[in-house]
C-alpha cells in the first residue's frame, strides 16, 4: 500500500532503479514489519522546467513517500527518510554524500494514507498488518496454489523472514 515516488533529474540505469527499489522495500518492511508485496516504488524522470524551489527552477532529485500513519511515530518516519537518503548515496554516489545534481535533496513522508485496495485486498490499518496477514493467509494460499507468484512470495516471507516470523508468532 505505501507508494514511494522517486522523482529524479539525473538519468538512472535499470540496475540503479532495481537496487534502489529493493533497498526502499527492505527499509520499509523492516521498519514497519510489513510484507514486501504491498510496497510500491515508482520512478519518474523530471524534465527541464518541472521543478522549482523558492520560485526558481532547480534540478533536484527527491523521494516522496505516501504512507499509512496510525501508531507509527515521527521517529520511525525520520529513520526511514535517513535510511532512504543513505541508500541513495550508496547506490547513486558510490557511498558519498554529494551536493549538486546527483544529490537527493528531499525525502518526505506524507502519512495520510487512510485506506486503499491493492491486489483486491483492503489494506489494513497501520500497525495491524500482522493480524491482517493471519486473517488472509488462507486467501493467499489459494491464490498461490492457482499460480499467482505474488502470493507465493508473500507466503514465503511469512515463513522465512525472521522479523515477520517472530511478529506472527508473537501476536
PyMOL CGO cylinders between C-alpha atoms (Angstrom):
from pymol import cmd
from pymol.cgo import CYLINDER

trace = [
    CYLINDER, 0.00, 0.00, 0.00, 2.81, 2.52, 0.57, 0.3, 1, 1, 1, 1, 1, 1,
    CYLINDER, 2.81, 2.52, 0.57, 3.97, 4.38, -2.51, 0.3, 1, 1, 1, 1, 1, 1,
    CYLINDER, 3.97, 4.38, -2.51, 7.48, 5.76, -2.74, 0.3, 1, 1, 1, 1, 1, 1,
    CYLINDER, 7.48, 5.76, -2.74, 7.64, 8.24, -5.63, 0.3, 1, 1, 1, 1, 1, 1,
    CYLINDER, 7.64, 8.24, -5.63, 11.26, 8.72, -6.76, 0.3, 1, 1, 1, 1, 1, 1,
    CYLINDER, 11.26, 8.72, -6.76, 11.46, 11.90, -8.83, 0.3, 1, 1, 1, 1, 1, 1,
    CYLINDER, 11.46, 11.90, -8.83, 14.83, 12.40, -10.49, 0.3, 1, 1, 1, 1, 1, 1,
    CYLINDER, 14.83, 12.40, -10.49, 16.57, 14.66, -12.97, 0.3, 1, 1, 1, 1, 1, 1,
    CYLINDER, 16.57, 14.66, -12.97, 19.67, 12.54, -13.33, 0.3, 1, 1, 1, 1, 1, 1,
    CYLINDER, 19.67, 12.54, -13.33, 19.30, 9.52, -15.59, 0.3, 1, 1, 1, 1, 1, 1,
    CYLINDER, 19.30, 9.52, -15.59, 19.12, 6.28, -13.60, 0.3, 1, 1, 1, 1, 1, 1,
    CYLINDER, 19.12, 6.28, -13.60, 20.01, 2.94, -15.13, 0.3, 1, 1, 1, 1, 1, 1,
    CYLINDER, 20.01, 2.94, -15.13, 17.68, -0.03, -14.76, 0.3, 1, 1, 1, 1, 1, 1,
    CYLINDER, 17.68, -0.03, -14.76, 20.24, -1.58, -12.41, 0.3, 1, 1, 1, 1, 1, 1,
    CYLINDER, 20.24, -1.58, -12.41, 20.27, 1.54, -10.20, 0.3, 1, 1, 1, 1, 1, 1,
    CYLINDER, 20.27, 1.54, -10.20, 16.46, 1.65, -10.15, 0.3, 1, 1, 1, 1, 1, 1,
    CYLINDER, 16.46, 1.65, -10.15, 16.28, -2.05, -9.27, 0.3, 1, 1, 1, 1, 1, 1,
    CYLINDER, 16.28, -2.05, -9.27, 18.79, -1.70, -6.44, 0.3, 1, 1, 1, 1, 1, 1,
    CYLINDER, 18.79, -1.70, -6.44, 17.13, 1.42, -5.03, 0.3, 1, 1, 1, 1, 1, 1,
    CYLINDER, 17.13, 1.42, -5.03, 13.63, -0.07, -5.23, 0.3, 1, 1, 1, 1, 1, 1,
    CYLINDER, 13.63, -0.07, -5.23, 14.82, -3.21, -3.43, 0.3, 1, 1, 1, 1, 1, 1,
    CYLINDER, 14.82, -3.21, -3.43, 16.52, -1.14, -0.75, 0.3, 1, 1, 1, 1, 1, 1,
    CYLINDER, 16.52, -1.14, -0.75, 13.45, 1.07, -0.22, 0.3, 1, 1, 1, 1, 1, 1,
    CYLINDER, 13.45, 1.07, -0.22, 11.35, -2.10, 0.08, 0.3, 1, 1, 1, 1, 1, 1,
    CYLINDER, 11.35, -2.10, 0.08, 13.80, -3.56, 2.61, 0.3, 1, 1, 1, 1, 1, 1,
    CYLINDER, 13.80, -3.56, 2.61, 13.84, -0.34, 4.64, 0.3, 1, 1, 1, 1, 1, 1,
    CYLINDER, 13.84, -0.34, 4.64, 10.05, -0.06, 4.72, 0.3, 1, 1, 1, 1, 1, 1,
    CYLINDER, 10.05, -0.06, 4.72, 9.33, -3.70, 5.52, 0.3, 1, 1, 1, 1, 1, 1,
    CYLINDER, 9.33, -3.70, 5.52, 11.88, -3.86, 8.32, 0.3, 1, 1, 1, 1, 1, 1,
    CYLINDER, 11.88, -3.86, 8.32, 10.89, -0.56, 9.92, 0.3, 1, 1, 1, 1, 1, 1,
    CYLINDER, 10.89, -0.56, 9.92, 7.17, -1.30, 9.91, 0.3, 1, 1, 1, 1, 1, 1,
    CYLINDER, 7.17, -1.30, 9.91, 7.20, -5.15, 9.89, 0.3, 1, 1, 1, 1, 1, 1,
    CYLINDER, 7.20, -5.15, 9.89, 5.10, -5.41, 6.74, 0.3, 1, 1, 1, 1, 1, 1,
    CYLINDER, 5.10, -5.41, 6.74, 5.17, -7.76, 3.73, 0.3, 1, 1, 1, 1, 1, 1,
    CYLINDER, 5.17, -7.76, 3.73, 7.05, -6.56, 0.67, 0.3, 1, 1, 1, 1, 1, 1,
    CYLINDER, 7.05, -6.56, 0.67, 4.21, -7.35, -1.76, 0.3, 1, 1, 1, 1, 1, 1,
    CYLINDER, 4.21, -7.35, -1.76, 2.47, -4.10, -0.96, 0.3, 1, 1, 1, 1, 1, 1,
    CYLINDER, 2.47, -4.10, -0.96, 5.48, -1.74, -1.14, 0.3, 1, 1, 1, 1, 1, 1,
    CYLINDER, 5.48, -1.74, -1.14, 5.28, 0.24, -4.37, 0.3, 1, 1, 1, 1, 1, 1,
    CYLINDER, 5.28, 0.24, -4.37, 8.20, 2.23, -5.77, 0.3, 1, 1, 1, 1, 1, 1,
    CYLINDER, 8.20, 2.23, -5.77, 7.71, 4.41, -8.83, 0.3, 1, 1, 1, 1, 1, 1,
    CYLINDER, 7.71, 4.41, -8.83, 10.40, 6.29, -10.73, 0.3, 1, 1, 1, 1, 1, 1,
    CYLINDER, 10.40, 6.29, -10.73, 9.57, 9.50, -12.58, 0.3, 1, 1, 1, 1, 1, 1,
    CYLINDER, 9.57, 9.50, -12.58, 12.25, 11.25, -14.62, 0.3, 1, 1, 1, 1, 1, 1,
    CYLINDER, 12.25, 11.25, -14.62, 11.75, 15.00, -14.35, 0.3, 1, 1, 1, 1, 1, 1,
    CYLINDER, 11.75, 15.00, -14.35, 12.08, 17.27, -17.37, 0.3, 1, 1, 1, 1, 1, 1,
    CYLINDER, 12.08, 17.27, -17.37, 13.61, 20.74, -17.67, 0.3, 1, 1, 1, 1, 1, 1,
    CYLINDER, 13.61, 20.74, -17.67, 11.37, 23.32, -16.07, 0.3, 1, 1, 1, 1, 1, 1,
    CYLINDER, 11.37, 23.32, -16.07, 9.31, 20.92, -13.98, 0.3, 1, 1, 1, 1, 1, 1,
    CYLINDER, 9.31, 20.92, -13.98, 10.72, 21.59, -10.52, 0.3, 1, 1, 1, 1, 1, 1,
    CYLINDER, 10.72, 21.59, -10.52, 11.01, 24.88, -8.67, 0.3, 1, 1, 1, 1, 1, 1,
    CYLINDER, 11.01, 24.88, -8.67, 12.37, 25.88, -5.26, 0.3, 1, 1, 1, 1, 1, 1,
    CYLINDER, 12.37, 25.88, -5.26, 11.85, 29.39, -3.90, 0.3, 1, 1, 1, 1, 1, 1,
    CYLINDER, 11.85, 29.39, -3.90, 10.22, 30.30, -7.21, 0.3, 1, 1, 1, 1, 1, 1,
    CYLINDER, 10.22, 30.30, -7.21, 13.22, 29.33, -9.32, 0.3, 1, 1, 1, 1, 1, 1,
    CYLINDER, 13.22, 29.33, -9.32, 13.77, 26.27, -11.46, 0.3, 1, 1, 1, 1, 1, 1,
    CYLINDER, 13.77, 26.27, -11.46, 16.03, 23.75, -9.74, 0.3, 1, 1, 1, 1, 1, 1,
    CYLINDER, 16.03, 23.75, -9.74, 17.15, 20.34, -10.90, 0.3, 1, 1, 1, 1, 1, 1,
    CYLINDER, 17.15, 20.34, -10.90, 16.52, 18.25, -7.82, 0.3, 1, 1, 1, 1, 1, 1,
    CYLINDER, 16.52, 18.25, -7.82, 16.12, 14.58, -7.00, 0.3, 1, 1, 1, 1, 1, 1,
    CYLINDER, 16.12, 14.58, -7.00, 13.63, 13.65, -4.32, 0.3, 1, 1, 1, 1, 1, 1,
    CYLINDER, 13.63, 13.65, -4.32, 11.61, 10.83, -2.81, 0.3, 1, 1, 1, 1, 1, 1,
    CYLINDER, 11.61, 10.83, -2.81, 8.07, 11.41, -1.58, 0.3, 1, 1, 1, 1, 1, 1,
    CYLINDER, 8.07, 11.41, -1.58, 6.60, 8.55, 0.43, 0.3, 1, 1, 1, 1, 1, 1,
    CYLINDER, 6.60, 8.55, 0.43, 2.85, 8.19, 0.83, 0.3, 1, 1, 1, 1, 1, 1,
    CYLINDER, 2.85, 8.19, 0.83, 2.40, 6.01, 3.92, 0.3, 1, 1, 1, 1, 1, 1,
    CYLINDER, 2.40, 6.01, 3.92, -0.22, 4.96, 6.43, 0.3, 1, 1, 1, 1, 1, 1,
    CYLINDER, -0.22, 4.96, 6.43, 0.06, 6.85, 9.70, 0.3, 1, 1, 1, 1, 1, 1,
    CYLINDER, 0.06, 6.85, 9.70, -1.70, 5.20, 12.62, 0.3, 1, 1, 1, 1, 1, 1,
    CYLINDER, -1.70, 5.20, 12.62, 0.52, 4.19, 15.52, 0.3, 1, 1, 1, 1, 1, 1,
    CYLINDER, 0.52, 4.19, 15.52, 3.74, 4.88, 13.62, 0.3, 1, 1, 1, 1, 1, 1,
    CYLINDER, 3.74, 4.88, 13.62, 5.89, 7.51, 15.26, 0.3, 1, 1, 1, 1, 1, 1,
    CYLINDER, 5.89, 7.51, 15.26, 7.60, 10.58, 13.90, 0.3, 1, 1, 1, 1, 1, 1,
    CYLINDER, 7.60, 10.58, 13.90, 10.89, 8.96, 14.87, 0.3, 1, 1, 1, 1, 1, 1,
    CYLINDER, 10.89, 8.96, 14.87, 10.11, 5.96, 12.66, 0.3, 1, 1, 1, 1, 1, 1,
    CYLINDER, 10.11, 5.96, 12.66, 9.31, 8.23, 9.71, 0.3, 1, 1, 1, 1, 1, 1,
    CYLINDER, 9.31, 8.23, 9.71, 12.51, 10.24, 10.25, 0.3, 1, 1, 1, 1, 1, 1,
    CYLINDER, 12.51, 10.24, 10.25, 14.50, 7.00, 10.46, 0.3, 1, 1, 1, 1, 1, 1,
    CYLINDER, 14.50, 7.00, 10.46, 13.03, 5.87, 7.14, 0.3, 1, 1, 1, 1, 1, 1,
    CYLINDER, 13.03, 5.87, 7.14, 13.98, 9.18, 5.50, 0.3, 1, 1, 1, 1, 1, 1,
    CYLINDER, 13.98, 9.18, 5.50, 17.57, 8.90, 6.74, 0.3, 1, 1, 1, 1, 1, 1,
    CYLINDER, 17.57, 8.90, 6.74, 17.86, 5.30, 5.56, 0.3, 1, 1, 1, 1, 1, 1,
    CYLINDER, 17.86, 5.30, 5.56, 16.45, 6.19, 2.12, 0.3, 1, 1, 1, 1, 1, 1,
    CYLINDER, 16.45, 6.19, 2.12, 18.96, 9.07, 1.80, 0.3, 1, 1, 1, 1, 1, 1,
    CYLINDER, 18.96, 9.07, 1.80, 21.82, 6.76, 2.79, 0.3, 1, 1, 1, 1, 1, 1,
    CYLINDER, 21.82, 6.76, 2.79, 20.68, 4.14, 0.26, 0.3, 1, 1, 1, 1, 1, 1,
    CYLINDER, 20.68, 4.14, 0.26, 20.58, 6.78, -2.50, 0.3, 1, 1, 1, 1, 1, 1,
    CYLINDER, 20.58, 6.78, -2.50, 24.12, 7.89, -1.70, 0.3, 1, 1, 1, 1, 1, 1,
    CYLINDER, 24.12, 7.89, -1.70, 25.38, 4.30, -1.62, 0.3, 1, 1, 1, 1, 1, 1,
    CYLINDER, 25.38, 4.30, -1.62, 23.73, 3.31, -4.89, 0.3, 1, 1, 1, 1, 1, 1,
    CYLINDER, 23.73, 3.31, -4.89, 23.91, 6.53, -6.92, 0.3, 1, 1, 1, 1, 1, 1,
    CYLINDER, 23.91, 6.53, -6.92, 27.01, 8.21, -5.47, 0.3, 1, 1, 1, 1, 1, 1,
    CYLINDER, 27.01, 8.21, -5.47, 29.42, 5.40, -4.51, 0.3, 1, 1, 1, 1, 1, 1,
    CYLINDER, 29.42, 5.40, -4.51, 28.62, 5.81, -0.82, 0.3, 1, 1, 1, 1, 1, 1,
    CYLINDER, 28.62, 5.81, -0.82, 29.35, 9.53, -0.63, 0.3, 1, 1, 1, 1, 1, 1,
    CYLINDER, 29.35, 9.53, -0.63, 27.03, 12.36, 0.32, 0.3, 1, 1, 1, 1, 1, 1,
    CYLINDER, 27.03, 12.36, 0.32, 27.24, 14.88, -2.51, 0.3, 1, 1, 1, 1, 1, 1,
    CYLINDER, 27.24, 14.88, -2.51, 25.92, 18.31, -3.43, 0.3, 1, 1, 1, 1, 1, 1,
    CYLINDER, 25.92, 18.31, -3.43, 24.67, 19.28, -6.84, 0.3, 1, 1, 1, 1, 1, 1,
    CYLINDER, 24.67, 19.28, -6.84, 22.73, 17.40, -9.46, 0.3, 1, 1, 1, 1, 1, 1,
    CYLINDER, 22.73, 17.40, -9.46, 23.37, 13.91, -8.01, 0.3, 1, 1, 1, 1, 1, 1,
    CYLINDER, 23.37, 13.91, -8.01, 22.22, 14.91, -4.52, 0.3, 1, 1, 1, 1, 1, 1,
    CYLINDER, 22.22, 14.91, -4.52, 18.97, 13.55, -3.13, 0.3, 1, 1, 1, 1, 1, 1,
    CYLINDER, 18.97, 13.55, -3.13, 17.75, 16.90, -1.85, 0.3, 1, 1, 1, 1, 1, 1,
    CYLINDER, 17.75, 16.90, -1.85, 14.44, 15.85, -0.28, 0.3, 1, 1, 1, 1, 1, 1,
    CYLINDER, 14.44, 15.85, -0.28, 12.97, 12.76, 1.32, 0.3, 1, 1, 1, 1, 1, 1,
    CYLINDER, 12.97, 12.76, 1.32, 9.47, 13.46, 2.56, 0.3, 1, 1, 1, 1, 1, 1,
    CYLINDER, 9.47, 13.46, 2.56, 6.83, 11.31, 4.22, 0.3, 1, 1, 1, 1, 1, 1,
    CYLINDER, 6.83, 11.31, 4.22, 3.12, 12.00, 3.90, 0.3, 1, 1, 1, 1, 1, 1,
    CYLINDER, 3.12, 12.00, 3.90, 1.39, 9.83, 6.47, 0.3, 1, 1, 1, 1, 1, 1,
    CYLINDER, 1.39, 9.83, 6.47, -2.21, 10.45, 5.47, 0.3, 1, 1, 1, 1, 1, 1,
    CYLINDER, -2.21, 10.45, 5.47, -2.94, 7.27, 3.51, 0.3, 1, 1, 1, 1, 1, 1,
    CYLINDER, -2.94, 7.27, 3.51, -6.19, 6.32, 5.22, 0.3, 1, 1, 1, 1, 1, 1,
    CYLINDER, -6.19, 6.32, 5.22, -7.22, 3.32, 3.17, 0.3, 1, 1, 1, 1, 1, 1,
    CYLINDER, -7.22, 3.32, 3.17, -6.85, 1.52, -0.09, 0.3, 1, 1, 1, 1, 1, 1,
    CYLINDER, -6.85, 1.52, -0.09, -7.37, -1.57, -2.17, 0.3, 1, 1, 1, 1, 1, 1,
    CYLINDER, -7.37, -1.57, -2.17, -4.44, -3.50, -3.59, 0.3, 1, 1, 1, 1, 1, 1,
    CYLINDER, -4.44, -3.50, -3.59, -4.49, -6.85, -5.38, 0.3, 1, 1, 1, 1, 1, 1,
    CYLINDER, -4.49, -6.85, -5.38, -8.20, -6.99, -4.42, 0.3, 1, 1, 1, 1, 1, 1,
    CYLINDER, -8.20, -6.99, -4.42, -7.46, -6.80, -0.68, 0.3, 1, 1, 1, 1, 1, 1,
    CYLINDER, -7.46, -6.80, -0.68, -8.49, -3.89, 1.52, 0.3, 1, 1, 1, 1, 1, 1,
    CYLINDER, -8.49, -3.89, 1.52, -5.32, -2.64, 3.16, 0.3, 1, 1, 1, 1, 1, 1,
    CYLINDER, -5.32, -2.64, 3.16, -5.12, -2.99, 6.94, 0.3, 1, 1, 1, 1, 1, 1,
    CYLINDER, -5.12, -2.99, 6.94, -4.83, -0.04, 9.26, 0.3, 1, 1, 1, 1, 1, 1,
    CYLINDER, -4.83, -0.04, 9.26, -1.24, 0.86, 10.04, 0.3, 1, 1, 1, 1, 1, 1,
    CYLINDER, -1.24, 0.86, 10.04, 0.09, -1.32, 12.82, 0.3, 1, 1, 1, 1, 1, 1,
    CYLINDER, 0.09, -1.32, 12.82, -2.43, -4.10, 12.19, 0.3, 1, 1, 1, 1, 1, 1,
    CYLINDER, -2.43, -4.10, 12.19, -0.54, -5.85, 9.42, 0.3, 1, 1, 1, 1, 1, 1,
    CYLINDER, -0.54, -5.85, 9.42, 0.23, -9.00, 11.42, 0.3, 1, 1, 1, 1, 1, 1,
    CYLINDER, 0.23, -9.00, 11.42, -3.40, -9.71, 12.30, 0.3, 1, 1, 1, 1, 1, 1,
    CYLINDER, -3.40, -9.71, 12.30, -4.35, -8.94, 8.70, 0.3, 1, 1, 1, 1, 1, 1,
    CYLINDER, -4.35, -8.94, 8.70, -1.74, -11.39, 7.38, 0.3, 1, 1, 1, 1, 1, 1,
    CYLINDER, -1.74, -11.39, 7.38, -3.06, -14.10, 9.69, 0.3, 1, 1, 1, 1, 1, 1,
    CYLINDER, -3.06, -14.10, 9.69, -6.67, -13.41, 8.68, 0.3, 1, 1, 1, 1, 1, 1,
    CYLINDER, -6.67, -13.41, 8.68, -5.86, -13.63, 4.96, 0.3, 1, 1, 1, 1, 1, 1,
    CYLINDER, -5.86, -13.63, 4.96, -3.34, -16.48, 4.98, 0.3, 1, 1, 1, 1, 1, 1,
    CYLINDER, -3.34, -16.48, 4.98, -5.85, -18.96, 3.54, 0.3, 1, 1, 1, 1, 1, 1,
    CYLINDER, -5.85, -18.96, 3.54, -6.71, -16.45, 0.78, 0.3, 1, 1, 1, 1, 1, 1,
    CYLINDER, -6.71, -16.45, 0.78, -3.00, -16.09, -0.01, 0.3, 1, 1, 1, 1, 1, 1,
    CYLINDER, -3.00, -16.09, -0.01, -2.60, -19.89, -0.06, 0.3, 1, 1, 1, 1, 1, 1,
    CYLINDER, -2.60, -19.89, -0.06, -5.49, -20.24, -2.51, 0.3, 1, 1, 1, 1, 1, 1,
    CYLINDER, -5.49, -20.24, -2.51, -4.06, -17.60, -4.83, 0.3, 1, 1, 1, 1, 1, 1,
    CYLINDER, -4.06, -17.60, -4.83, -0.59, -19.14, -4.60, 0.3, 1, 1, 1, 1, 1, 1,
    CYLINDER, -0.59, -19.14, -4.60, -1.97, -22.60, -5.42, 0.3, 1, 1, 1, 1, 1, 1,
    CYLINDER, -1.97, -22.60, -5.42, -3.58, -21.08, -8.53, 0.3, 1, 1, 1, 1, 1, 1,
    CYLINDER, -3.58, -21.08, -8.53, -0.13, -19.95, -9.68, 0.3, 1, 1, 1, 1, 1, 1,
    CYLINDER, -0.13, -19.95, -9.68, -0.12, -16.32, -8.53, 0.3, 1, 1, 1, 1, 1, 1,
    CYLINDER, -0.12, -16.32, -8.53, 3.58, -15.74, -7.83, 0.3, 1, 1, 1, 1, 1, 1,
    CYLINDER, 3.58, -15.74, -7.83, 2.92, -12.54, -5.88, 0.3, 1, 1, 1, 1, 1, 1,
    CYLINDER, 2.92, -12.54, -5.88, 1.19, -14.59, -3.23, 0.3, 1, 1, 1, 1, 1, 1,
    CYLINDER, 1.19, -14.59, -3.23, 3.76, -17.39, -3.37, 0.3, 1, 1, 1, 1, 1, 1,
    CYLINDER, 3.76, -17.39, -3.37, 6.19, -14.64, -2.39, 0.3, 1, 1, 1, 1, 1, 1,
    CYLINDER, 6.19, -14.64, -2.39, 4.10, -13.30, 0.48, 0.3, 1, 1, 1, 1, 1, 1,
    CYLINDER, 4.10, -13.30, 0.48, 3.73, -16.82, 1.92, 0.3, 1, 1, 1, 1, 1, 1,
    CYLINDER, 3.73, -16.82, 1.92, 7.48, -17.36, 1.66, 0.3, 1, 1, 1, 1, 1, 1,
    CYLINDER, 7.48, -17.36, 1.66, 8.06, -14.11, 3.52, 0.3, 1, 1, 1, 1, 1, 1,
    CYLINDER, 8.06, -14.11, 3.52, 5.59, -15.14, 6.22, 0.3, 1, 1, 1, 1, 1, 1,
    CYLINDER, 5.59, -15.14, 6.22, 7.54, -18.38, 6.67, 0.3, 1, 1, 1, 1, 1, 1,
    CYLINDER, 7.54, -18.38, 6.67, 11.14, -17.24, 6.18, 0.3, 1, 1, 1, 1, 1, 1,
    CYLINDER, 11.14, -17.24, 6.18, 11.64, -13.55, 7.02, 0.3, 1, 1, 1, 1, 1, 1,
    CYLINDER, 11.64, -13.55, 7.02, 12.90, -13.58, 10.61, 0.3, 1, 1, 1, 1, 1, 1,
    CYLINDER, 12.90, -13.58, 10.61, 11.36, -10.31, 11.81, 0.3, 1, 1, 1, 1, 1, 1,
    CYLINDER, 11.36, -10.31, 11.81, 7.99, -11.16, 10.27, 0.3, 1, 1, 1, 1, 1, 1,
    CYLINDER, 7.99, -11.16, 10.27, 8.02, -14.75, 11.54, 0.3, 1, 1, 1, 1, 1, 1,
    CYLINDER, 8.02, -14.75, 11.54, 8.78, -13.51, 15.07, 0.3, 1, 1, 1, 1, 1, 1,
    CYLINDER, 8.78, -13.51, 15.07, 5.92, -11.00, 14.93, 0.3, 1, 1, 1, 1, 1, 1,
    CYLINDER, 5.92, -11.00, 14.93, 3.49, -13.60, 13.53, 0.3, 1, 1, 1, 1, 1, 1,
    CYLINDER, 3.49, -13.60, 13.53, 4.38, -15.99, 16.35, 0.3, 1, 1, 1, 1, 1, 1,
    CYLINDER, 4.38, -15.99, 16.35, 4.15, -13.23, 18.96, 0.3, 1, 1, 1, 1, 1, 1,
    CYLINDER, 4.15, -13.23, 18.96, 0.73, -11.79, 18.19, 0.3, 1, 1, 1, 1, 1, 1,
]
cmd.load_cgo(trace, "trace")
